[in-house]
Amino acid sequence: MRNFNFMVDNDGPIIYPSFSNTPTNGDKKDEMPSYPSYVTLFLAATDLATGLENMYYTVNGEAEQPYLGMIRGLKKNRQYIIRIRATDLLGNESEKTINFKTEKY
């Protein structure tokens, strides 16, 4: 008798945003995180079954662009909404949105 295993993958990748600095307003859950304007945002994603194919992002509703390394060059004293979209090798997709603001430094 032979064994046969198979797996079903209906889930998109898990997205992990990571900032180069900690928030200047600490971990206050009731406030939007605030970072110095020189902060850099790094993105990563993993897929438990097939692997990551692509990752894209938008900044404040602008055109979507491929994620190629890091997001930096943010303006001082602004609020940001960054939408991240990741696809795995089967075309499963996931999204994550992060909201934060920058300060004057």
Protein Blocks (a to p, Z undefined) as FASTA:
>chain_A
ZZddddddfbdcddddddfbdcfkljafkbccdddfkbccddddddfknopfbdcddeeh
iacdddfkbaehiaehiacddddddddfkopacdddddddddfZZ
